[in-house]
Amino acid sequence: MKIKNIENPKDYLSTRQSARHLQVSLGTVQKMVETGELLAWKTQGGHRRILMSSLEQLLKRRRLGIRQRCGDQFLLLAILRRSDTFEEFKSFTSPWKSELDLHLCADTLEALMQSVSLAPDVIYLDSAISPVEQVHLLHYLSRNTHTKHIPVLVEEAFLKIHPQVLKMTPETGSDGRLKAGRKPTHNPMIRSYQKDHLLLEDGSVNLKFSEKMENLILDCMAKKCERT
């Protein structure tokens, strides 16, 4: 179906934007359109446009599916800058519909050890942690055999300043050299979130941010289950 005029660009996404939202390839999005999973049309110029509401419904179905396949409970390791924010973070997660097994730590060395011993489903990295510590943490998590498949939530602004942490180091041979044809690739386990306040000025939970964070974690869980 072709449309001449589009009144509100916020109501639709391009194929590439949709692929980025769903963390899938362009070809997968095209197949979703062909099978009716996503509703779309073509402009007069032949460009495909996908309804935002259709994509949001697909994400909701994915989250429901992940709860059914992986259970309602997940283990979250939250690495915070200060221990005095522990209670704030607990309050922040209290509205979540999912059953949460929450582990908190404010020491990066302890966080590394807990990442290995607990094998959390998702790791949350506080934006208040110093950039140097964040770089070292992400470098270790992406290279360690026991943690490299764990989704890590990292603040968006930090990733823009330090895009190198998104690159996965390719495998090396027994001589320590890169295998032929191997180049650094994007690490799909690192997901960004937009920084916001956990609590509002009156001390109540920032419900919009809380809901966004839970949905982001469920999306990470979905991708993780798809890989297993």
N, C-alpha and C positions, 0 to 999 in steps of 0.2 A: 504494500500500500504506500502511495506517495502523498506527501503533505507539502503544500506550497509555503505556508507560513507557520512558524512555530512561535507561539505567544510567550512561553516561559521556558527558557533553556534549562532551568533547574529541574524540569520534569523529565529530562531524558539524559542519556549518556552515550558517548561514542562506544564503538566496540572495544577500542583500546582502554578507555576509562573503565568499562565494565570488567574487562579482564584483570585490571589492576585491583579493583574492588574485591573481586572473587578470588584473586591470587591463582588464576588459571591462564592458559595460553589463549591467543586470539582464535585459534582453531576450535578450542573447546567452547568458547562463547558462541561462535558461529553455529556449532552443532546444537547448542542449547536453544538457539533461535529457531533452527530448522525443526527440532523436535517439540517446540512449543513450551519449553521450560521458561524461556524469556520472551516477552512480547516486544516486537520491534517493527519498524517501518523503514522505508528508504526515502530519502529526500530527492528532489528533482535532479540533484547532481549525482545520485546513485550511492550516497553515503548512508550506511545503516545507523539508525538511532534506536536506542533501547530505553523503554520506559523505566524510570527510576523506581516507580512503585512495584513494577514486576521484579526488579532486581532485589528490592527489599523483602518481598514475599519469598523469594528463593532463599535469601539468607535466613529468614525465620524458619523455613522448612529445614534448612541445613542444621540450625541450632537444635531444633526439636529432634531431628534424626540423631544428632550426636549424643543427646541425653539418653535416647533409647538404646543406642549401640554401646556407649561407653559408661552409662550410668549417670546418675544425677550428681555424684560427688567428684570433686577434683582437688588435687593438692596444689596449693599455690605457695611458692616461696617468695616473700616480699623482702627485698633488700633495701632498707631505709637508711637515711643519713644519720638520724638520731633515734635513740631508744625512746625518747619522750614523745615521739609521734606514733608509737605502737597503738595506743588506745584510739587515736584519731583514725588510723587505718582500719582498725577493727570496726569502728562505727561506720566508716565508709563502705565496708563490705556487708554490713548487716542487712540492707534491703535486698540482697541478691536472692534470687529464687533457687539457685543451685545450692546444694549442700557443700559447704566449703571446709576443707581441711587446711587451715591457715598456719604457716610457719613464718616467723618474723626474725630478722637479724639486722644488726647495725654495724657489723664488722665484716669487711670484705673478705678477709681470710676465712672467717667462720662461714661466710656465704659460699665460698668455693668448696669447702668441705661438705657443707650441707647439700649442695647441688649434686655432689657425687653420692653421698650416703642416702639421701631421701629420694632421689630421682623424681623431683616434682613434675607435675604435668605442665606447669607454666611458671616462669620466673618473672617477677616484676622488679624493674630497676628504677629506684627513686631518682628523679631529675636533680635533686639536691646533692647527690653524690658528686664529688669532684670529677671533672672530665678525665684526668689521668687515671683515676681508679676505675672509671667506667670503661675506658679503652682496654686496660689490663684485664678486667673481668670478662669483657666480651671476647677478647683474644683467647683467653683460657677456655671459656665455655664452648667456643666454636671449634677448638682444636682437640679437646679432650673426648675420648671415645665414649665416655659415659654421659656426657652432657651436650654433645653437638646436635642432638636431635630434639632438644628441649626448646620450645618457643620462649623467646625472651622479649618482654615488652620494654621498649626504650623510648624516651621522650624525643619527639619529632625534631625539635630545634637542635638537639645534640647531634642527631644523625646528619643534619644538613651541614654542620660544622666539621664533623668527623666522618665523612662518607666511607673512609677506608675500612671501618669496622664492618661494613656490609659485605665486604669481599671475602669469600671463602678461599683459604689457601688450598691449592690443588694437591693431590697426593704425590709423594715422592717415591722414587725407587729405593732399592737397598743401598745405593751409593749416595743417597741424600739429595740427588738431583731430581728436578721436576720430570715427570714422565712426558714422553714426546706428545706434543699437541695439546697438553693440559695448560689451561690458563685460569687465573682467578675468576670465580663466578660469584653471583649475588647469593647471599645467605638468606634463604626463605624463612629461616627460623627466627630472624630478628624482625619484629613488628613494631611499628611506631604508634605512639599515642600523643595526643595534644595535651600539654600540661594545663592543669586547672587546680582549683582549691578542693581539697578533700571535704572540708566543712565550710559552710557559709558563715557570714559575720555573726549571726545569731547562735552559732554552735550546732545548727542542724546539718544533716548530711546533704552534700551537693548531689541531689538525685539524678540530674542529667548526666553528670560526669560518672557517677556510680553505674548507671545503666549502660553507658557507652563502654566502660571498662569490662563489665560482665559480658557484654556481647562480643567484644574483641577477644576475650579469653575463650569463649565458646567457639568463635571462628578459628582460633588457634588449635583448639581441641579437634575440630572437624578436620583441619588439614593434617594434623598429626595422625588421626585415625585412618585417613585416606592412604597414608603412606605405609601403614602396617597391615 
